[in-house]
Amino acid sequence: MVDEKKVLEQTVLEIIRLPSGEYAMRKAGEEEPLITVNLSQCVKDGLNGQSEELARMILVAGAKMMSELSLESAEASRPPKPVVH
């Protein structure tokens, strides 16, 4: 049986900028993004050159939430540990 926690801990994610101007997070070595962020021009203009930092923060928060939900799901699907009296 695969230990999902170890697999999640070993997954390397990278943040990239797509040709469309969107920012994305994907598994290293894969093409398909897991999460994409598209900031409007209005938001970009208001960030004084910090739009990449905002996109990074959003993507990292999304990845953290995905990881936590995945771990919760894996734990919920495991049979309960026997009670020893």
C-alpha positions as protocol buffer text, in pm:
chain_id: "A"
residue {
  index: 1
  type: MET
  ca { x: 0 y: 0 z: 0 }
}
residue {
  index: 2
  type: VAL
  ca { x: 127 y: 347 z: -90 }
}
residue {
  index: 3
  type: ASP
  ca { x: 176 y: 586 z: 201 }
}
residue {
  index: 4
  type: GLU
  ca { x: -9 y: 893 z: 68 }
}
residue {
  index: 5
  type: LYS
  ca { x: 152 y: 1122 z: 322 }
}
residue {
  index: 6
  type: LYS
  ca { x: 500 y: 1028 z: 199 }
}
residue {
  index: 7
  type: VAL
  ca { x: 393 y: 1074 z: -163 }
}
residue {
  index: 8
  type: LEU
  ca { x: 254 y: 1420 z: -86 }
}
residue {
  index: 9
  type: GLU
  ca { x: 567 y: 1517 z: 104 }
}
residue {
  index: 10
  type: GLN
  ca { x: 781 y: 1411 z: -192 }
}
residue {
  index: 11
  type: THR
  ca { x: 581 y: 1593 z: -459 }
}
residue {
  index: 12
  type: VAL
  ca { x: 781 y: 1882 z: -597 }
}
residue {
  index: 13
  type: LEU
  ca { x: 571 y: 2172 z: -718 }
}
residue {
  index: 14
  type: GLU
  ca { x: 686 y: 2462 z: -931 }
}
residue {
  index: 15
  type: ILE
  ca { x: 535 y: 2800 z: -1001 }
}
residue {
  index: 16
  type: ILE
  ca { x: 556 y: 2917 z: -1360 }
}
residue {
  index: 17
  type: ARG
  ca { x: 430 y: 3200 z: -1576 }
}
residue {
  index: 18
  type: LEU
  ca { x: 233 y: 3080 z: -1874 }
}
residue {
  index: 19
  type: PRO
  ca { x: 258 y: 3242 z: -2219 }
}
residue {
  index: 20
  type: SER
  ca { x: -93 y: 3381 z: -2155 }
}
residue {
  index: 21
  type: GLY
  ca { x: 44 y: 3583 z: -1861 }
}
residue {
  index: 22
  type: GLU
  ca { x: -129 y: 3365 z: -1604 }
}
residue {
  index: 23
  type: TYR
  ca { x: 67 y: 3214 z: -1318 }
}
residue {
  index: 24
  type: ALA
  ca { x: 40 y: 2842 z: -1253 }
}
residue {
  index: 25
  type: MET
  ca { x: 152 y: 2572 z: -1015 }
}
residue {
  index: 26
  type: ARG
  ca { x: 228 y: 2229 z: -1151 }
}
residue {
  index: 27
  type: LYS
  ca { x: 407 y: 1913 z: -1049 }
}
residue {
  index: 28
  type: ALA
  ca { x: 770 y: 1936 z: -1153 }
}
residue {
  index: 29
  type: GLY
  ca { x: 826 y: 1775 z: -1491 }
}
residue {
  index: 30
  type: GLU
  ca { x: 458 y: 1786 z: -1590 }
}
residue {
  index: 31
  type: GLU
  ca { x: 289 y: 2019 z: -1835 }
}
residue {
  index: 32
  type: GLU
  ca { x: -64 y: 2032 z: -1692 }
}
residue {
  index: 33
  type: PRO
  ca { x: -110 y: 2299 z: -1422 }
}
residue {
  index: 34
  type: LEU
  ca { x: -280 y: 2203 z: -1096 }
}
residue {
  index: 35
  type: ILE
  ca { x: -381 y: 2562 z: -1021 }
}
residue {
  index: 36
  type: THR
  ca { x: -380 y: 2876 z: -1235 }
}
residue {
  index: 37
  type: VAL
  ca { x: -415 y: 3239 z: -1132 }
}
residue {
  index: 38
  type: ASN
  ca { x: -515 y: 3515 z: -1371 }
}
residue {
  index: 39
  type: LEU
  ca { x: -482 y: 3865 z: -1231 }
}
residue {
  index: 40
  type: SER
  ca { x: -672 y: 4142 z: -1406 }
}
residue {
  index: 41
  type: GLN
  ca { x: -479 y: 4432 z: -1550 }
}
residue {
  index: 42
  type: CYS
  ca { x: -643 y: 4656 z: -1291 }
}
residue {
  index: 43
  type: VAL
  ca { x: -500 y: 4443 z: -1009 }
}
residue {
  index: 44
  type: LYS
  ca { x: -157 y: 4425 z: -1176 }
}
residue {
  index: 45
  type: ASP
  ca { x: -151 y: 4803 z: -1213 }
}
residue {
  index: 46
  type: GLY
  ca { x: -238 y: 4849 z: -846 }
}
residue {
  index: 47
  type: LEU
  ca { x: 38 y: 4620 z: -723 }
}
residue {
  index: 48
  type: ASN
  ca { x: 333 y: 4828 z: -842 }
}
residue {
  index: 49
  type: GLY
  ca { x: 521 y: 4536 z: -993 }
}
residue {
  index: 50
  type: GLN
  ca { x: 434 y: 4291 z: -713 }
}
residue {
  index: 51
  type: SER
  ca { x: 179 y: 4086 z: -909 }
}
residue {
  index: 52
  type: GLU
  ca { x: 411 y: 3784 z: -922 }
}
residue {
  index: 53
  type: GLU
  ca { x: 438 y: 3787 z: -543 }
}
residue {
  index: 54
  type: LEU
  ca { x: 58 y: 3800 z: -504 }
}
residue {
  index: 55
  type: ALA
  ca { x: 15 y: 3512 z: -751 }
}
residue {
  index: 56
  type: ARG
  ca { x: 279 y: 3309 z: -563 }
}
residue {
  index: 57
  type: MET
  ca { x: 101 y: 3364 z: -232 }
}
residue {
  index: 58
  type: ILE
  ca { x: -234 y: 3257 z: -380 }
}
residue {
  index: 59
  type: LEU
  ca { x: -82 y: 2945 z: -540 }
}
residue {
  index: 60
  type: VAL
  ca { x: 101 y: 2841 z: -223 }
}
residue {
  index: 61
  type: ALA
  ca { x: -219 y: 2883 z: -18 }
}
residue {
  index: 62
  type: GLY
  ca { x: -408 y: 2671 z: -273 }
}
residue {
  index: 63
  type: ALA
  ca { x: -144 y: 2398 z: -268 }
}
residue {
  index: 64
  type: LYS
  ca { x: -146 y: 2392 z: 113 }
}
residue {
  index: 65
  type: MET
  ca { x: -523 y: 2357 z: 119 }
}
residue {
  index: 66
  type: MET
  ca { x: -514 y: 2077 z: -141 }
}
residue {
  index: 67
  type: SER
  ca { x: -251 y: 1894 z: 63 }
}
residue {
  index: 68
  type: GLU
  ca { x: -444 y: 1928 z: 389 }
}
residue {
  index: 69
  type: LEU
  ca { x: -770 y: 1809 z: 230 }
}
residue {
  index: 70
  type: SER
  ca { x: -593 y: 1516 z: 68 }
}
residue {
  index: 71
  type: LEU
  ca { x: -442 y: 1411 z: 402 }
}
residue {
  index: 72
  type: GLU
  ca { x: -780 y: 1442 z: 576 }
}
residue {
  index: 73
  type: SER
  ca { x: -940 y: 1229 z: 307 }
}
residue {
  index: 74
  type: ALA
  ca { x: -667 y: 964 z: 335 }
}
residue {
  index: 75
  type: GLU
  ca { x: -702 y: 953 z: 713 }
}
residue {
  index: 76
  type: ALA
  ca { x: -1081 y: 927 z: 695 }
}
residue {
  index: 77
  type: SER
  ca { x: -1061 y: 631 z: 457 }
}
residue {
  index: 78
  type: ARG
  ca { x: -830 y: 431 z: 684 }
}
residue {
  index: 79
  type: PRO
  ca { x: -990 y: 174 z: 913 }
}
residue {
  index: 80
  type: PRO
  ca { x: -991 y: 280 z: 1279 }
}
residue {
  index: 81
  type: LYS
  ca { x: -706 y: 158 z: 1493 }
}
residue {
  index: 82
  type: PRO
  ca { x: -803 y: -120 z: 1732 }
}
residue {
  index: 83
  type: VAL
  ca { x: -853 y: -18 z: 2093 }
}
residue {
  index: 84
  type: VAL
  ca { x: -627 y: -201 z: 2333 }
}
residue {
  index: 85
  type: HIS
  ca { x: -756 y: -229 z: 2689 }
}
